[in-house]
Amino acid sequence: MGGMSGAQPLAATMAGATYLGAEVDASRITKRIKQGFLDEVVEDIDEAIDKAFKYRDEKKSLSLCYHGNAADLYRRLLERNMIPNIVTDQTSAHDELNGYVPNQMTFEKALKLRERDPKRYRKEAIRTMGEHVSSMLEMQKNGAEVFDYGNNIRAQALRAGVKNAFDFEGFVTRYIRPLFCEGRGPFRWVALSGDPEDIKVTDEAIKELFPENTKLHRWLDMAEKRIPLQGLPSRICWLGYGERERAGV
Ligand SMILES: NC(=O)c1ccc[n+]([C@@H]2O[C@H](COP(=O)([O-])OP(=O)(O)OC[C@H]3O[C@@H](n4cnc5c(N)ncnc54)[C@H](O)[C@@H]3O)[C@@H](O)[C@H]2O)c1
């Protein structure tokens, strides 16, 4: 539920999916609930899994977060043979000291260990990432769509001795590169006036310009309703080769 990762529950529900995440830091969960990015928090690991799968089966686009360690949640999912359709991770695994929290200890104890004994903390974090990625690989074997979300967790797991850590791909190679190959990419604009109404006007103009692009229309409608503006009002959308030029003019 961090800076970038905190957008995932909203992204999932906007796409019509049910979302189950894990976060060790309660303050981060509270923030995302207040912002409307996350629907629910659950303290008990089995209750979180049961609820998420129930929502999925009922086709409810809701997001919930287990308050605890992601490595523990993934292991428990496997123990119960409950395999999600899509699995990824967006902890700050690239920084084993300040970004990733090891399991087998409370969050508060982990923070103290980080201060007191950084060397041991690093060791525990790398060990946990090994477990974390091993579970992701196991879920992949069991039919889940598994990918790395740009946080270097596969390389960290390799350090922990998980030799096949790179058996699942990164999201850029798997999903973004094919779009870039056909010239499709992100296109952003900002209302320098500071007036959110100006973004509404541009949303309408884009919809008029591309009447056949139903995915784009859906995104713009949902973005207006569900994404709070931060700083200057702005918008992003993905447009294809030639489309960006038309939108810009
Ligand atoms: N894919 C992309 O486009 C993209 C973009 C930006 C950032 N990233 C990468 O994604 C990662 C996350 O970015 P961020 O901005 O959300 O970072 P962040 O540090 O703000 O958030 C990470 C969250 O993970 C939690 N966490 C850490 N270890 C955990 C564990 N074992 N179990 C449960 N929760 C744990 C932390 O408490 C924190 O809230 C970074 O490595 C970043 O480089 C990827």
The ligand as a MOL file (V3000), in Angstrom:
LIG
                    3D

  0  0  0     0  0            999 V3000
M  V30 BEGIN CTAB
M  V30 COUNTS 44 48 0 0 0
M  V30 BEGIN ATOM
M  V30 1 N 6.2890 -1.1390 -12.1480 0
M  V30 2 C 6.4830 0.1370 -12.1230 0
M  V30 3 O 6.1290 0.8590 -13.0580 0
M  V30 4 C 7.0730 0.7360 -10.9240 0
M  V30 5 C 6.9230 2.0930 -10.7520 0
M  V30 6 C 7.3980 2.6290 -9.5870 0
M  V30 7 C 8.0240 1.8300 -8.6510 0
M  V30 8 N 8.2260 0.5070 -8.8830 0 CHG=1
M  V30 9 C 8.8960 -0.3370 -7.8640 0
M  V30 10 O 7.8700 -0.9000 -7.0510 0
M  V30 11 C 8.3360 -1.0250 -5.7140 0
M  V30 12 C 7.3530 -0.3890 -4.7590 0
M  V30 13 O 7.2030 1.0060 -4.9960 0
M  V30 14 P 6.3880 1.9010 -3.9610 0
M  V30 15 O 6.4800 3.3050 -4.4420 0
M  V30 16 O 5.0330 1.3340 -3.7300 0 CHG=-1
M  V30 17 O 7.2850 1.6910 -2.6440 0
M  V30 18 P 6.9380 1.9430 -1.1030 0
M  V30 19 O 8.1980 1.6720 -0.3790 0
M  V30 20 O 6.2530 3.2560 -0.9410 0
M  V30 21 O 5.8710 0.8000 -0.7540 0
M  V30 22 C 6.1870 -0.5310 -0.5230 0
M  V30 23 C 5.2780 -1.0390 0.5710 0
M  V30 24 O 5.5660 -2.4040 0.8120 0
M  V30 25 C 5.4500 -2.6510 2.2040 0
M  V30 26 N 6.2200 -3.8780 2.4900 0
M  V30 27 C 7.5600 -4.0610 2.4670 0
M  V30 28 N 7.8820 -5.3330 2.6910 0
M  V30 29 C 6.7170 -6.0000 2.8520 0
M  V30 30 C 6.3920 -7.3600 3.0670 0
M  V30 31 N 7.3260 -8.3050 3.1270 0
M  V30 32 N 5.0750 -7.6940 3.1590 0
M  V30 33 C 4.0870 -6.7500 3.0660 0
M  V30 34 N 4.3530 -5.4480 2.8700 0
M  V30 35 C 5.6530 -5.0770 2.7320 0
M  V30 36 C 5.9850 -1.3970 2.8590 0
M  V30 37 O 5.5220 -1.2590 4.1880 0
M  V30 38 C 5.4490 -0.3130 1.9150 0
M  V30 39 O 4.2110 0.1990 2.3280 0
M  V30 40 C 9.7300 -0.3730 -5.6870 0
M  V30 41 O 10.7210 -1.3740 -5.7570 0
M  V30 42 C 9.7490 0.4810 -6.9200 0
M  V30 43 O 11.0460 0.6720 -7.4450 0
M  V30 44 C 7.7340 -0.0500 -9.9900 0
M  V30 END ATOM
M  V30 BEGIN BOND
M  V30 1 1 1 2
M  V30 2 2 2 3
M  V30 3 1 2 4
M  V30 4 1 4 5
M  V30 5 2 4 44
M  V30 6 2 5 6
M  V30 7 1 6 7
M  V30 8 2 7 8
M  V30 9 1 8 9
M  V30 10 1 8 44
M  V30 11 1 9 10
M  V30 12 1 9 42
M  V30 13 1 10 11
M  V30 14 1 11 12
M  V30 15 1 11 40
M  V30 16 1 12 13
M  V30 17 1 13 14
M  V30 18 2 14 15
M  V30 19 1 14 16
M  V30 20 1 14 17
M  V30 21 1 17 18
M  V30 22 2 18 19
M  V30 23 1 18 20
M  V30 24 1 18 21
M  V30 25 1 21 22
M  V30 26 1 22 23
M  V30 27 1 23 24
M  V30 28 1 23 38
M  V30 29 1 24 25
M  V30 30 1 25 26
M  V30 31 1 25 36
M  V30 32 1 26 27
M  V30 33 1 26 35
M  V30 34 2 27 28
M  V30 35 1 28 29
M  V30 36 1 29 30
M  V30 37 2 29 35
M  V30 38 1 30 31
M  V30 39 2 30 32
M  V30 40 1 32 33
M  V30 41 2 33 34
M  V30 42 1 34 35
M  V30 43 1 36 37
M  V30 44 1 36 38
M  V30 45 1 38 39
M  V30 46 1 40 41
M  V30 47 1 40 42
M  V30 48 1 42 43
M  V30 END BOND
M  V30 END CTAB
M  END
